[in-house]
Amino acid sequence: DIAVDAENLALAIRGLKDIFIRRNFNDGVIFGHAKDGNLHFITSVDLDDAKGVRNYEGMMYDLSDMTLGEFNGSLKAEHGTGRNMAAFVETEWGGPIYEIMWNVKSLTDPLNILNPDVLLSRDKKIHMNDLKPMPRVHEEVDKCIECGFCERICPSRGLTLTPRQRIAVMRESKINPIPEADLNAFNYSVNETCATDGLCEIECPVNINTGTMVKSLRNDPNSKYVIVNYFKNNFRTAVSFIRAGIRTGQFFEKIFGSTFIRKITAWINSIFKAQLPFWPKNGFKIASSFNLDFHPNPEYIIFPSCASRVLAADVTGTSASEYLAKIALKAGIKVKIPEDYPDLCCGMAFDSRGHKSIGEEMRMKLMNRFRNESEMGRTPIVLDMSPCTQFLKQEASDLTILDSVQFIQGMRDRLEFEPSNESIFVHPVCSSQKMETAQDLIDLAKMCSKTVETTVEPFCCGTGGDRSIRFPELPQNAVDQLMDKISSKKGISSSRTCELGLQESTSIEFSSIEALVYGAIKK
């Protein structure tokens, strides 16, 4: 920022605009404080080629000449001096005063080790040295200026990299390709330990979702994996296969114990490069099948997510979708579940694993089914997994898609609750935070329990679908940062996979919000 006498402000604005035109900065934006004669400006600087560097150099000299020579102003007003202005400090203050500054610097820092060349520099080209190139790596992150606002909320902070660091590493890899010996470490740090849930997008001033870039690294453009294509075309069989795998693990767990099974699966995980999961410390609880009487002309359609078809919402073995249907029936609301739901999936599980085209195919198939089932959007559709809800809502303007939290909130006045004395920890998952339903989740928990705990700030638990049971160190790192003051022994959320990951990395027993609400309804 610069400052001139207030009566010269209009001339300075015109002069700054002329500099932008002369140096080809056509997107320059000027703002400031008129009464103080203070001007700030922002413009895009391309340092990737020689012409862009020359334009930048010329702009800096023109700015100095105008501010100091024409208006006898100041090159800094509110912002501090840095390398960008260090070359012009002597011009602004004159040689004698500049030498006094250097004397003070030498007395306090005789070895010149404190920010050398940042405030004071003998190098009149210091602002042109070591320019940081920002090569294009992905359209989602190319506008990142590496400010770091995203870092505090990232679950891999302190474990591997933050979003800011992932972007910086990707840019560096464009300049200097990653050595083959470091490819595994690169993949682990940039790709495998990113949850890709995109909570960084909320913190970023320009809404960058670094997870989108990371998903592109996982993307297989051809999606020709035989097993993946088989699962796409036989999804009911795929879910049955997963359930059978868990039952097999439970059988051996009864014989050999959970510690032994965990060690065996950890060994298998290492052989297959984390493509197969660890066995959780507390094992899995499979959701039981259910048969309820559904109405032929429903007010709402409930779609059971893949996770709730496999994993129970609590220790009873009841699924989140069954609890949701039972809550609706108690509220006198007519619901139904599509008969062919076992063959359908929102596609997010495929998308997050890198099979983007298959994920999109699955999503479109489900959306078309929703349109038919809902009479082209007349009947709202309810999902029991917040991540699935958010994934589908992004491109479903012609349909009314509700998260189970929103659905239950809408019928709470039809229900009578008996809140328990047991303290409950509430974790709004990333998708819940992005859909702005986090407070609804907390409010529902308060209807069910007299004592509700949350973390001071919302956070990403690092689960990322099945990432918590493939890279358990990721959710462990996430909770270590924020969960130290939570005393509750039971917790709830609105994503079964996140609940599994949190239960794995804490001493808290997690269940779904649907289970908590159903248990609190007055009998």
C-alpha positions in Angstrom: 0.0 0.0 0.0 1.1 3.6 -0.6 0.1 7.0 0.9 0.0 10.5 -0.5 -1.3 13.8 0.7 -5.1 13.5 0.6 -5.4 16.4 -1.9 -3.3 14.3 -4.3 -5.4 11.1 -4.0 -7.3 11.5 -7.2 -4.1 12.1 -9.2 -2.5 9.1 -7.5 -5.4 6.9 -8.5 -5.2 8.0 -12.1 -1.4 7.5 -12.0 -1.8 4.0 -10.6 -4.4 3.1 -13.3 -1.9 4.4 -15.9 0.8 2.1 -14.5 -1.5 -0.9 -14.7 -2.3 -0.2 -18.4 1.4 0.5 -19.2 2.6 -2.7 -17.6 -0.3 -4.9 -18.8 -2.0 -5.5 -15.4 -5.5 -5.3 -16.7 -7.2 -6.8 -13.7 -5.8 -4.4 -11.1 -8.2 -3.4 -8.3 -7.7 -0.3 -6.2 -9.1 0.4 -2.8 -8.1 2.2 0.4 -8.8 5.0 2.9 -9.6 8.3 1.2 -9.3 10.6 4.2 -5.8 9.3 4.8 -4.7 9.4 1.2 -4.0 5.7 1.5 -4.2 3.3 -1.5 -4.1 -0.5 -1.6 -4.2 -2.5 -4.8 -4.3 -6.1 -5.9 -3.4 -7.5 -9.3 -2.5 -10.8 -10.8 1.3 -11.1 -11.4 2.5 -13.8 -13.8 6.0 -14.8 -12.9 6.1 -17.9 -15.1 7.7 -16.1 -18.1 10.2 -13.4 -18.7 7.6 -10.9 -20.0 5.6 -11.2 -16.8 8.7 -10.7 -14.7 9.6 -7.5 -16.8 6.1 -6.2 -16.3 6.4 -6.7 -12.6 9.8 -5.1 -12.3 8.6 -2.1 -14.4 5.5 -1.7 -12.2 7.6 -1.6 -9.0 9.9 1.1 -10.4 7.0 3.1 -11.8 5.2 2.9 -8.5 8.2 4.1 -6.6 8.8 7.0 -9.1 5.2 8.1 -8.9 4.8 7.8 -5.1 8.1 9.4 -4.1 9.0 11.6 -7.1 5.7 13.0 -8.1 3.8 13.1 -4.8 6.5 12.9 -2.1 4.5 10.1 -0.5 5.2 6.9 1.4 5.7 3.5 -0.1 4.2 1.9 3.0 1.3 3.1 5.1 -0.5 0.3 6.9 1.5 -2.7 5.7 5.0 -3.4 6.9 8.1 -3.2 4.7 9.2 -6.5 3.2 11.4 -7.8 0.4 9.1 -6.2 -2.2 10.0 -2.7 -0.9 13.5 -3.3 0.6 15.2 -2.1 -2.6 13.4 1.3 -2.4 13.9 2.2 1.3 17.0 4.3 0.7 15.3 6.2 -2.2 12.4 7.0 0.1 14.4 8.1 3.2 17.7 9.3 1.8 21.2 8.1 2.3 22.0 9.5 5.8 18.8 8.2 7.5 19.2 4.9 5.7 22.7 4.5 7.1 21.3 5.2 10.6 18.9 2.4 10.1 21.8 0.1 9.1 23.7 1.2 12.2 20.8 0.2 14.4 20.5 -3.1 12.5 24.2 -3.8 13.0 24.1 -3.1 16.7 21.1 -5.4 17.3 22.0 -8.0 14.8 25.8 -8.0 14.1 25.7 -11.3 12.3 22.8 -10.2 10.1 20.9 -13.4 10.8 17.5 -11.9 11.6 15.4 -11.6 8.4 18.4 -10.7 6.2 17.4 -8.6 3.2 13.8 -8.4 4.3 13.7 -4.9 5.8 17.1 -3.5 4.8 19.1 -4.7 1.8 22.2 -3.4 -0.1 21.0 -5.3 -3.1 18.9 -3.0 -5.2 17.5 -5.9 -7.1 16.5 -7.9 -4.0 12.8 -7.7 -4.9 13.6 -9.5 -8.2 15.7 -12.3 -6.7 14.4 -15.8 -5.9 11.0 -15.1 -7.3 8.6 -17.9 -6.4 7.1 -19.5 -9.5 3.6 -20.9 -9.2 3.1 -23.2 -12.1 -0.4 -24.4 -12.9 -1.2 -27.8 -11.4 -5.0 -28.1 -11.2 -7.7 -25.6 -11.9 -9.1 -26.0 -8.4 -5.9 -24.8 -6.7 -4.2 -22.6 -9.2 -5.6 -19.5 -7.6 -4.1 -20.4 -4.2 -1.6 -17.8 -2.9 -0.5 -20.1 0.0 -1.9 -17.9 2.8 -2.4 -20.9 5.1 -5.9 -20.2 6.4 -6.7 -23.8 5.5 -4.0 -25.4 7.7 -5.6 -25.3 11.1 -8.6 -27.4 10.2 -6.8 -30.1 8.2 -6.7 -33.6 9.9 -3.3 -34.4 8.5 -1.6 -31.3 9.9 1.4 -32.5 11.9 1.1 -36.0 10.4 2.1 -35.3 6.8 1.0 -32.2 4.9 -1.7 -29.5 5.1 -3.7 -28.3 2.0 -1.3 -25.4 1.6 1.7 -27.7 1.7 0.1 -30.2 -0.7 -0.4 -27.4 -3.2 3.2 -26.2 -2.7 4.6 -29.7 -3.2 2.5 -30.2 -6.3 3.8 -26.9 -7.7 7.4 -27.8 -6.8 7.0 -31.2 -8.5 6.1 -29.4 -11.8 9.4 -27.5 -11.6 11.6 -30.4 -10.2 10.0 -33.9 -10.9 9.8 -36.1 -7.8 12.8 -38.5 -7.7 11.7 -42.1 -8.1 13.1 -42.9 -4.6 10.7 -40.4 -3.1 7.5 -41.4 -5.0 6.1 -43.5 -2.2 6.6 -40.8 0.4 5.1 -38.2 -2.1 2.0 -40.4 -2.6 1.5 -41.1 1.1 1.9 -37.4 2.1 0.0 -35.7 -0.8 -2.6 -38.4 -1.7 -3.1 -41.2 0.8 -3.4 -39.1 4.0 -5.7 -36.5 2.5 -9.3 -37.2 3.7 -10.6 -35.2 0.6 -13.7 -34.1 2.5 -12.9 -30.5 1.6 -13.4 -28.7 4.9 -10.5 -26.6 3.8 -12.9 -25.0 1.3 -14.8 -23.4 4.2 -11.6 -21.8 5.6 -10.2 -20.7 2.3 -10.9 -17.0 1.4 -11.4 -18.1 -2.3 -13.1 -21.4 -1.5 -10.4 -23.8 -2.7 -11.1 -27.5 -2.1 -7.7 -29.1 -2.1 -9.5 -32.5 -1.9 -10.7 -32.0 -5.5 -7.1 -31.8 -6.7 -6.1 -34.9 -4.6 -9.0 -36.9 -6.1 -7.7 -36.1 -9.5 -4.4 -37.8 -8.5 -6.4 -40.9 -7.7 -8.5 -40.7 -10.8 -8.2 -43.6 -13.2 -9.5 -42.1 -16.5 -10.3 -45.4 -18.0 -11.7 -47.1 -14.9 -11.1 -50.5 -16.5 -10.5 -52.4 -13.3 -12.3 -55.7 -13.6 -13.5 -55.9 -10.0 -14.6 -52.3 -9.9 -16.7 -52.7 -13.1 -18.1 -55.9 -11.8 -19.2 -54.2 -8.5 -20.7 -51.3 -10.6 -22.8 -53.7 -12.6 -23.6 -56.0 -9.6 -23.8 -53.6 -6.7 -26.2 -55.8 -4.6 -23.6 -58.6 -4.9 -20.8 -56.2 -3.9 -22.5 -55.2 -0.7 -23.2 -58.9 0.0 -19.5 -59.6 -0.6 -18.5 -56.9 1.9 -21.0 -58.2 4.5 -19.7 -61.8 4.0 -16.1 -60.6 4.4 -17.0 -58.9 7.7 -18.8 -62.0 8.9 -15.7 -64.1 8.1 -13.6 -61.7 10.1 -16.1 -61.9 13.0 -15.9 -65.7 12.9 -12.1 -65.7 13.2 -12.3 -62.9 15.8 -14.3 -65.2 18.1 -11.6 -67.9 17.8 -8.4 -65.9 17.8 -9.4 -62.6 19.4 -9.5 -59.1 17.9 -5.8 -58.3 18.6 -4.7 -61.3 16.4 -7.2 -60.4 13.6 -6.0 -56.8 13.7 -2.4 -57.8 13.3 -3.2 -60.2 10.5 -5.2 -57.5 8.6 -2.4 -55.0 9.2 0.0 -57.4 7.6 -2.3 -57.9 4.6 -2.8 -54.1 4.5 0.9 -53.6 4.1 1.2 -56.2 1.3 -1.6 -54.6 -0.7 -0.4 -51.0 -0.1 -3.3 -50.0 2.1 -6.0 -51.0 -0.4 -7.5 -53.4 2.2 -8.7 -52.3 5.6 -7.4 -52.9 9.1 -9.8 -54.8 11.5 -11.1 -52.2 13.9 -10.1 -52.5 17.6 -13.8 -52.9 18.5 -14.7 -54.9 15.4 -17.7 -54.3 13.1 -21.4 -54.6 13.9 -23.3 -55.7 10.8 -26.7 -54.1 10.2 -29.6 -56.6 10.2 -32.1 -56.7 7.4 -35.5 -55.3 8.2 -39.1 -55.5 7.0 -41.5 -52.6 7.7 -44.9 -51.8 6.2 -44.4 -48.9 3.9 -47.1 -46.7 2.3 -47.8 -46.9 -1.4 -48.3 -43.1 -1.5 -45.5 -41.8 0.7 -44.8 -38.3 1.9 -41.1 -39.0 1.9 -38.8 -41.6 0.3 -36.0 -43.0 2.4 -32.9 -44.2 0.6 -30.6 -46.4 2.7 -26.9 -45.6 2.1 -24.4 -48.3 1.3 -22.8 -47.8 4.7 -26.0 -48.3 6.6 -26.7 -51.5 4.6 -23.5 -52.9 6.0 -22.8 -51.2 9.3 -25.4 -51.0 12.2 -26.2 -47.7 13.7 -25.5 -49.0 17.2 -24.8 -52.2 19.2 -28.4 -53.5 18.6 -27.6 -54.3 15.0 -30.3 -51.9 13.7 -29.4 -49.8 10.7 -29.7 -46.0 10.5 -32.3 -46.3 7.7 -34.5 -48.7 9.8 -34.3 -46.3 12.8 -35.2 -43.4 10.4 -38.2 -45.2 9.1 -39.4 -46.1 12.6 -39.0 -42.5 13.7 -41.2 -41.4 10.8 -43.8 -44.0 11.6 -43.9 -42.8 15.2 -44.4 -39.2 13.9 -47.3 -40.4 11.7 -45.4 -39.7 8.5 -45.9 -42.0 5.5 -42.6 -43.2 4.0 -41.3 -45.9 1.7 -38.0 -47.3 0.6 -37.4 -48.1 -3.1 -37.7 -51.9 -3.7 -34.5 -52.0 -5.8 -32.4 -49.9 -3.5 -29.8 -52.7 -3.0 -28.8 -52.3 -6.7 -28.2 -48.5 -6.3 -25.4 -46.3 -5.0 -24.8 -42.6 -5.1 -21.3 -43.2 -6.5 -19.3 -41.3 -3.9 -17.5 -44.5 -2.8 -16.2 -45.0 -6.3 -15.5 -41.3 -6.9 -13.4 -40.9 -3.7 -11.3 -44.0 -4.7 -10.4 -42.4 -8.0 -13.0 -44.1 -10.3 -14.6 -40.9 -11.2 -16.3 -42.0 -14.4 -17.9 -45.0 -12.7 -18.9 -42.8 -9.8 -20.6 -40.4 -12.1 -22.4 -43.3 -13.9 -23.7 -44.7 -10.6 -24.8 -41.2 -9.5 -26.7 -40.6 -12.7 -28.4 -44.0 -12.5 -29.6 -43.2 -9.0 -30.7 -39.7 -9.9 -32.8 -41.0 -12.7 -34.3 -43.6 -10.3 -35.1 -40.8 -7.8 -36.9 -38.8 -10.5 -39.1 -41.8 -11.4 -39.7 -42.7 -7.7 -40.5 -39.1 -6.6 -42.7 -38.3 -9.6 -40.1 -35.9 -11.0 -39.2 -34.3 -7.6 -42.7 -34.0 -6.0 -41.8 -36.3 -3.1 -38.7 -35.4 -1.0 -36.0 -38.0 -0.7 -34.2 -38.6 2.6 -30.7 -40.1 3.0 -29.2 -41.5 6.2 -25.6 -40.4 5.5 -24.6 -36.7 5.4 -21.7 -37.2 3.0 -24.0 -39.0 0.5 -26.6 -36.2 0.8 -24.1 -33.5 0.2 -22.6 -35.4 -2.8 -26.0 -35.8 -4.5 -27.3 -32.3 -3.6 -24.5 -30.6 -5.6 -26.2 -31.5 -8.9 -29.8 -32.2 -8.0 -31.7 -28.8 -8.4 -34.8 -30.6 -9.7 -35.1 -32.9 -6.7 -35.6 -32.3 -3.0 -32.9 -34.2 -1.2 -32.8 -34.1 2.6 -30.3 -35.2 5.1 -31.7 -37.4 7.9 -30.9 -34.6 10.3 -33.1 -32.1 8.4 -35.8 -34.7 8.1 -35.9 -35.5 11.8 -35.8 -31.7 12.7 -38.8 -31.2 10.5 -40.9 -33.7 12.5 -39.6 -33.1 16.0 -42.8 -31.3 17.0 -44.7 -34.5 16.3 -42.6 -36.4 18.8 -42.3 -36.4 22.5 -38.8 -36.9 24.0 -37.5 -38.1 27.3 -33.9 -36.8 27.5 -31.4 -39.0 29.3 -28.9 -37.9 31.9 -26.0 -39.5 29.9 -23.5 -37.0 28.4 -23.3 -37.1 24.6 -20.5 -35.9 22.4 -21.8 -34.5 19.1 -19.5 -34.5 16.0 -20.9 -32.6 12.9 -19.1 -34.3 10.0 -17.5 -32.2 7.2 -20.5 -32.5 4.9 -22.9 -31.5 7.7 -20.7 -28.4 8.2 -20.7 -27.6 4.5 -24.5 -28.0 4.2 -24.9 -25.8 7.4 -26.8 -28.5 9.3 -24.3 -28.8 12.1 -26.4 -26.8 14.5 -29.5 -28.9 13.6 -27.5 -32.0 14.7 -26.5 -30.4 18.0 -30.1 -29.2 18.6 -31.4 -32.8 18.0 -28.9 -34.2 20.5 -30.0 -31.6 23.1 -33.6 -33.0 22.7 -32.3 -36.4 23.6 -29.7 -35.7 26.3 -29.5 -33.2 29.1 -25.7 -32.9 28.6 -24.2 -32.4 25.2 -20.6 -31.8 24.4 -18.9 -30.5 21.2 -15.4 -29.4 20.4 -14.7 -25.7 20.6 -14.2 -25.6 16.9 -15.6 -28.0 14.3 -13.1 -30.3 12.8 -12.5 -33.0 10.2 -12.2 -36.4 11.9 -9.9 -37.7 9.0 -12.1 -40.7 8.3 -12.6 -40.0 4.6 -14.9 -43.0 3.9 -12.8 -46.1 4.5 -9.5 -44.1 5.0 -9.8 -44.5 8.8 -9.4 -48.3 8.5 -6.8 -48.1 5.9 -4.7 -45.3 7.4 -5.7 -45.3 11.1 -3.0 -42.8 11.9 -4.9 -40.1 10.1 -8.1 -40.0 12.3 -5.8 -40.6 15.3 -3.9 -37.5 14.4 -7.1 -35.5 13.9 -8.6 -36.3 17.3 -5.3 -35.9 19.2 -5.5 -32.2 18.2 -9.0 -31.4 19.5 -10.5 -34.1 21.7 -8.5 -33.8 24.9 -11.2 -32.0 26.8 -14.2 -34.3 25.9 -15.4 -36.3 28.8 -18.5 -38.1 27.3 -18.4 -41.8 26.9 -20.9 -41.9 24.1 -21.0 -39.9 20.9 -23.2 -39.4 17.8 -22.8 -38.2 14.3 -24.6 -38.4 10.9 -22.1 -40.6 9.0 -21.6 -44.2 9.9 -18.1 -44.3 8.5 -17.1 -41.2 10.5 -18.6 -42.8 13.6 -16.5 -45.9 13.0 -13.4 -43.8 12.6 -14.0 -41.8 15.7 -14.8 -44.8 17.8 -11.5 -46.4 16.5 -9.4 -43.4 17.5 -11.1 -42.4 20.8 -12.5 -44.2 23.9 -16.0 -43.0 23.0 -18.7 -45.4 21.8 -20.3 -43.9 18.8 -23.8 -44.4 17.3 -25.9 -42.6 14.7 -28.1 -39.7 15.4 -31.1 -41.8 14.3 -30.4 -44.4 17.0 -30.1 -41.6 19.6 -33.4 -40.0 18.6 -35.3 -43.2 18.4 -34.1 -44.2 21.9 -35.2 -40.8 23.3 -38.7 -40.9 22.0 -41.2 -41.2 24.8 -42.6 -44.8 24.8 
